[in-house]
Amino acid sequence: ILASYGLPAALYEKALQNIRQNARVAIHFHPERLTKNGQSVAEGLLEAGTFKTQFETGISSGSPTAFPGGERDFWERRFFGGAYHQNGLSPAGRPRYGALALMGHPDGPSPRFGSCYFLLYADVNKRSSFTFGGSQDDLEMERTGSHQELAPCIAPLFTEVIKGNGVLGMEGLTVNALLEHLANRLPAPFPRPPGRPLGNALDSFIEAQVHGEVSLRNDVERLVADPAFRGTVMEELFYLISSRYEIELDWHPGFTLPAQKVPEAFRGYPTQALATRIAGNGLLDAARIGSAANAFTLQPELWHEWDTFDEGLTSFRRLWHVLVKYGAPPGTP
């Protein structure tokens, strides 16, 4: 690819080295969602001081199958060659999932997995593996690298650009522009959110699998929150987490979308009716979707839109994806 575009191999090597030094892993989460013990995610974070695995919390912003024998369990067994299925390994020993932040989007590299995120220190990259797309995809092994061997997960970015596809929330990139950014413009230190446009990066990301504990005090530099939670108990919890574990707290611009602008369906799931039930003629945001999702979790019998509980969970995820894809900061015309 580089040769066909007249780009020097040395610039590509510089880009890889720049990623090693400056790129950060971000772990997205929905702070208001309820875990299997009835706590909100934010309450659990404040209490434990660590970011727990899906197998511990019982919830996921992706496939809700993080239990022995579930799809997530099968994917991890296949992907990691059984390393996480040794006798005596506890749920806490499983990997944590995030994404590699390369573009500096204020809403993070993979907002599909949560409205808020922790930005980790660069040292965590050394005990992480990385996959372009997701580790459950068919080509996951070909697209997986490590801190020292990044090429397998970075090269597919250029392939997608050549195909005319947007990558990492950026449309219209050229091979030259992407390489120039990675080699010379990857921000260090990581920029603060205010004043920068949302990335709305729903589908294109580099997944990070973080191996070992993620300590809020030792591994997290910054908590970046959605402003939909200002004035709520979540805001209080954010400030408590920030103070107790000495983490910077920032706010990204936020996602809002008029309920009437939500499409009838999104990727096979009805979304307009759910948006109207949640927001009426008003605005959708992360807090409103989260509150409704919790209400469904606690009293699913009051929701008759779906045949199964899992269908309901998937519908809430799809509605969140609509907000990520089409949403804009409050006050946007």
Buried (B, 14 or more C-beta within 10 A) or exposed (E): EBEEEEBEEEBBEBBBEBBBEBBBBBBBBBBBBBBEEEBBBBBBBBEBBBBBBBBBBBBBBBBBBBBEEBBBBEBBEEBBEEEBEEEEEEBEBBBBBBBBBBBBBBBBBBBBBBBBBBBBEBEBBEBBBBBBBBBBBEEBEEBBBBBEEBEBBBBBBBBBBEEEEBBBBBEEBEBEEBBBBBBEEBBEEBEBBEEBEBBBBBBBBBBBBBBEBBBBEBBBBBBBBBBBBEEBEBBEBBEBBBEBBEBEBBBBBBBBBBBEEBEEEBEEBBBBEBBBEBBEEBBBBBBBBBEBBBEBBEEBEEBEEBEEEEEBBBBBBBBBBBBBBBBBBEEEE
